């Protein structure tokens, strides 16, 4: 597989060998400080001219955002079953018989066609549209790492107003606004009451809970030339070629009760486009059709 195709696959979180570290943020009582205070032009005087010039010269890390490529799911419509039980018939307008019912759970479909208010969810299986809600997929993309970062960096997780001082109140001015998924450098770090605050721009201090930080690691034992590291606390995935990071993205790991386990894992199966389902008959049942570029570990 050439590098371009490898990175395209990584845009859909396809994994080769996986190293999962840390504990998810929701399960941590005390924040994990991944970026310790470090010496730099902004450390001594974050409001001084040297720091201001440094921030102007290096507004962001050496990365390039991957373009949108829907791949094998291009043109698909995604619907979620919101109202249950949802009765499935053998034809539109009730057909001639009931086939089955979809109960509670995390249920998604990709319809084949619409006939009036009726939706064909699979060949010969029809449901009324009142049970369904259209879901717009996220267009968030990861980044290709094009050079060696000069400092720590990461993503803003939520649009909000930054503080002018570490630990301070948000300053509700437009010039202090930081946008969700913005990729920013971390020019300085200060810890206030056990919480790290990151300087991401002039007079813009952001609490660590508002960022997912890129934190590369050395290859662990048991991985090959291409492997993926996942930081559960930061919710960041980094793809490596040997010891070199080549791609990074935010992730969403398992919720409480379905926690993503830490450890070193190897992929045992791959699917270009396939359904995923499980826990049938339970409240936590799930069914997702047309999951692209999935790998199982």
C-alpha positions as CSV (number, residue, x, y, z in Angstrom):
1,X,0.0,0.0,0.0
2,X,1.5,3.4,-1.0
3,X,1.7,6.3,1.5
4,X,-1.2,8.2,-0.1
5,X,-3.5,5.3,0.1
6,X,-2.4,4.5,3.7
7,X,-3.2,8.0,4.8
8,X,-6.5,7.9,3.0
9,X,-7.4,4.7,4.9
10,X,-6.3,6.4,8.1
11,X,-8.8,9.2,7.5
12,X,-11.4,6.5,8.2
13,X,-9.5,5.2,11.2
14,X,-8.3,1.9,9.7
15,X,-5.8,0.4,12.0
16,X,-2.8,-1.9,11.4
17,X,-1.4,-2.5,14.9
18,X,-2.9,-0.7,17.9
19,X,-1.4,0.6,21.1
20,X,-4.1,2.0,23.4
21,X,-2.8,4.0,26.5
22,X,-4.3,5.8,29.4
23,X,-7.7,6.2,30.8
24,X,-10.6,8.0,29.2
25,X,-11.1,11.5,30.5
26,X,-14.6,10.8,31.9
27,X,-13.1,8.1,34.2
28,X,-10.3,10.3,35.6
29,X,-10.9,12.3,38.8
30,X,-7.7,14.3,38.5
31,X,-6.7,15.7,35.1
32,X,-3.7,14.2,33.4
33,X,-1.2,16.9,32.5
34,X,0.3,15.7,29.2
35,X,2.1,19.0,28.4
36,X,4.3,20.1,31.3
37,X,5.5,23.8,31.6
38,X,8.4,24.3,29.2
39,X,11.0,27.0,28.6
40,X,10.3,29.1,25.5
41,X,9.9,32.7,24.3
42,X,6.4,32.8,25.9
43,X,7.3,31.3,29.2
44,X,8.8,34.3,31.0
45,X,6.5,36.9,29.6
46,X,3.5,35.6,27.5
47,X,2.4,39.2,26.8
48,X,5.8,40.5,25.8
49,X,7.0,41.4,22.3
50,X,9.2,38.4,22.0
51,X,6.2,36.0,22.6
52,X,3.9,38.0,20.4
53,X,6.4,37.9,17.5
54,X,6.9,34.1,18.1
55,X,3.1,33.5,18.0
56,X,2.8,35.5,14.8
57,X,5.6,33.6,13.1
58,X,4.3,30.1,14.1
59,X,0.5,30.3,14.3
60,X,0.1,26.5,13.8
61,X,1.9,23.2,13.6
62,X,3.3,21.7,10.4
63,X,0.2,19.7,9.4
64,X,-2.2,19.5,6.4
65,X,-5.8,18.7,6.8
66,X,-6.9,15.7,4.6
67,X,-9.6,16.5,2.0
68,X,-13.1,15.1,2.3
69,X,-13.3,11.7,0.6
70,X,-16.5,9.6,1.4
71,X,-15.0,6.6,-0.4
72,X,-17.3,3.6,-0.5
73,X,-20.1,5.4,1.3
74,X,-20.3,8.3,-1.1
75,X,-23.9,9.2,-1.9
76,X,-25.3,7.3,1.0
77,X,-28.1,8.7,3.2
78,X,-27.9,7.9,6.9
79,X,-31.0,7.5,9.0
80,X,-31.4,6.7,12.7
81,X,-34.3,4.8,14.1
82,X,-35.6,7.2,16.8
83,X,-39.2,6.0,17.5
84,X,-39.5,2.3,18.6
85,X,-40.9,-0.2,18.2
86,X,-40.5,0.3,14.5
87,X,-42.4,-2.3,12.5
88,X,-40.8,-3.5,9.3
89,X,-43.1,-4.7,6.5
90,X,-42.5,-6.7,3.2
91,X,-43.6,-3.7,1.1
92,X,-44.5,0.0,1.2
93,X,-47.9,1.1,2.7
94,X,-47.9,-1.9,5.1
95,X,-47.2,-4.5,2.3
96,X,-48.8,-7.9,2.9
97,X,-47.2,-8.9,6.2
98,X,-45.1,-7.8,9.1
99,X,-41.5,-9.1,8.9
100,X,-40.1,-8.0,12.3
101,X,-39.8,-5.0,14.6
102,X,-36.8,-2.9,15.5
103,X,-36.7,-2.2,19.2
104,X,-34.7,0.2,21.4
105,X,-31.0,0.7,20.9
106,X,-28.4,2.4,18.7
107,X,-29.9,1.7,15.3
108,X,-28.8,3.2,12.0
109,X,-29.8,2.4,8.4
110,X,-28.9,3.4,4.9
111,X,-32.1,3.4,2.8
112,X,-32.3,1.9,-0.7
113,X,-35.2,4.0,-1.9
114,X,-38.2,6.1,-0.8
115,X,-41.8,5.5,-1.9
116,X,-44.0,8.3,-0.5
117,X,-43.5,8.2,3.3
118,X,-42.1,4.7,3.1
119,X,-38.4,3.8,3.2
120,X,-36.9,0.5,1.9
121,X,-34.2,-0.2,4.5
122,X,-33.0,-3.5,3.0
123,X,-34.2,-5.5,0.0
124,X,-37.9,-6.2,0.6
125,X,-37.9,-4.5,4.0
126,X,-39.9,-1.3,4.4
127,X,-40.5,1.1,7.3
128,X,-42.6,4.3,7.7
129,X,-40.4,7.4,7.8
130,X,-42.0,8.6,11.0
131,X,-39.7,6.3,12.9
132,X,-36.6,7.8,11.2
133,X,-34.4,10.9,11.6
134,X,-31.8,12.0,9.1
135,X,-28.3,12.1,10.4
136,X,-25.6,14.3,8.8
137,X,-22.2,12.7,9.1
138,X,-19.3,14.6,10.5
139,X,-16.9,16.1,8.0
140,X,-14.1,16.4,10.6
141,X,-10.8,15.2,9.2
142,X,-7.5,14.4,10.6
143,X,-4.2,15.9,9.6
144,X,-1.1,14.7,7.8
145,X,2.1,15.6,9.7
146,X,4.4,17.3,7.3
147,X,7.3,18.2,9.6
148,X,8.7,18.1,13.1
149,X,6.6,20.4,15.4
150,X,8.5,23.1,17.2
151,X,6.2,22.8,20.2
152,X,3.2,20.9,21.6
153,X,-0.1,21.4,19.7
154,X,-3.6,20.1,19.6
155,X,-7.3,20.6,18.7
156,X,-9.8,22.9,20.3
157,X,-12.7,20.7,21.3
158,X,-15.5,23.2,21.7
159,X,-16.1,26.7,20.4
160,X,-15.7,29.1,23.4
161,X,-14.2,32.3,24.6
162,X,-10.6,32.0,25.9
163,X,-9.3,33.6,29.1
164,X,-6.8,36.4,29.1
165,X,-4.9,34.8,32.1
166,X,-4.4,31.2,33.2
167,X,-7.4,30.2,35.3
168,X,-9.3,33.3,34.6
169,X,-12.8,33.8,33.5
170,X,-13.7,33.6,29.7
171,X,-13.4,37.0,28.0
172,X,-16.4,37.4,25.7
173,X,-14.8,39.3,23.0
174,X,-14.8,38.1,19.4
175,X,-11.0,38.3,19.3
176,X,-10.9,35.8,22.2
177,X,-13.1,33.3,20.5
178,X,-11.5,29.9,19.6
179,X,-13.3,27.6,17.2
180,X,-14.1,23.9,17.5
181,X,-11.6,21.7,15.8
182,X,-9.1,24.5,15.3
183,X,-5.6,23.2,15.2
184,X,-3.4,25.4,17.4
185,X,0.1,25.5,18.8
186,X,0.7,25.5,22.6
187,X,3.1,28.3,23.2
188,X,3.2,28.1,27.0
189,X,1.7,26.1,29.9
190,X,0.7,27.1,33.4
191,X,-0.9,25.0,36.0
192,X,-3.6,26.5,38.2
193,X,-5.3,24.4,40.9
194,X,-4.1,21.2,39.3
195,X,-5.4,22.1,35.9
196,X,-3.1,23.0,33.0
197,X,-3.8,26.1,30.9
198,X,-2.5,26.4,27.4
199,X,-1.5,29.6,25.6
200,X,-2.8,29.2,22.1
201,X,-2.6,32.8,20.8
202,X,-2.2,36.3,22.0
203,X,-4.1,36.6,25.3
204,X,-5.8,33.3,24.7
205,X,-5.5,30.8,27.5
206,X,-7.5,27.6,27.2
207,X,-8.1,25.0,29.9
208,X,-6.7,21.5,29.1
209,X,-10.2,20.1,29.3
210,X,-11.0,22.1,26.2
211,X,-8.2,20.6,24.1
212,X,-7.1,17.3,22.7
213,X,-3.3,17.4,22.7
214,X,-1.0,15.6,20.3
215,X,1.4,13.6,22.4
216,X,3.6,11.2,20.3
217,X,5.2,8.2,21.9
218,X,8.0,5.7,21.2
219,X,7.1,2.4,19.5
220,X,6.0,-0.1,22.1
221,X,7.1,-3.7,21.9
222,X,5.1,-5.9,19.6
223,X,4.2,-3.5,16.9
224,X,5.4,-3.5,13.2
225,X,6.5,-0.8,10.9
226,X,3.0,0.7,10.7
227,X,1.1,1.1,13.9
228,X,-1.4,3.4,15.7
229,X,-1.2,4.9,19.1
230,X,-4.4,5.9,20.9
231,X,-4.4,8.2,23.9
232,X,-7.7,7.6,25.7
233,X,-7.3,10.7,28.0
234,X,-6.6,13.1,25.2
235,X,-8.9,11.2,22.7
236,X,-6.2,11.5,20.1
237,X,-5.0,8.9,17.6
238,X,-1.6,9.0,16.0
239,X,-0.5,6.8,13.1
240,X,3.2,6.0,12.8
241,X,5.7,4.6,10.2
242,X,8.3,3.2,12.5
243,X,9.0,5.9,15.1
244,X,7.8,8.7,12.8
245,X,4.3,10.2,13.3
246,X,2.6,10.6,9.9
247,X,-1.1,11.3,10.7
248,X,-3.2,12.4,13.7
249,X,-6.8,12.8,14.5
250,X,-9.3,13.1,17.3
251,X,-11.3,10.0,18.2
252,X,-14.3,9.0,20.3
253,X,-13.6,5.9,22.4
254,X,-16.1,3.7,24.2
255,X,-18.5,5.2,26.8
256,X,-18.7,3.9,30.4
257,X,-19.8,0.3,30.3
258,X,-18.2,-0.1,26.8
259,X,-14.8,1.2,27.7
260,X,-12.0,0.9,25.2
261,X,-9.4,-1.4,26.8
262,X,-5.7,-0.3,27.1
263,X,-3.0,-2.6,25.7
264,X,-1.3,-3.7,22.5
265,X,-3.5,-5.3,19.9
266,X,-3.2,-6.7,16.4
267,X,-5.8,-6.5,13.7
268,X,-7.4,-9.8,12.9
269,X,-10.0,-8.7,10.3
270,X,-10.7,-6.0,7.8
271,X,-13.8,-4.9,5.9
272,X,-14.1,-2.3,3.2
273,X,-17.8,-1.8,3.8
274,X,-19.8,-3.9,6.2
275,X,-22.6,-3.8,8.8
276,X,-21.9,-3.9,12.6
277,X,-24.5,-5.2,15.1
278,X,-24.7,-6.7,18.5
279,X,-26.6,-7.1,21.8
280,X,-29.8,-7.9,19.9
281,X,-32.9,-7.7,22.1
282,X,-31.2,-5.6,24.8
283,X,-31.6,-1.9,25.5
284,X,-28.0,-1.3,24.3
285,X,-28.5,-3.1,21.0
286,X,-26.7,-1.6,18.1
287,X,-27.0,-1.9,14.3
288,X,-25.0,0.2,11.9
289,X,-25.1,-0.5,8.1
290,X,-22.3,0.4,5.7
291,X,-19.5,1.1,8.2
292,X,-16.5,2.0,5.9
293,X,-12.9,0.7,6.2
294,X,-13.4,-1.1,9.5
295,X,-10.7,-3.2,11.2
296,X,-11.2,-5.5,14.1
297,X,-8.7,-6.0,16.9
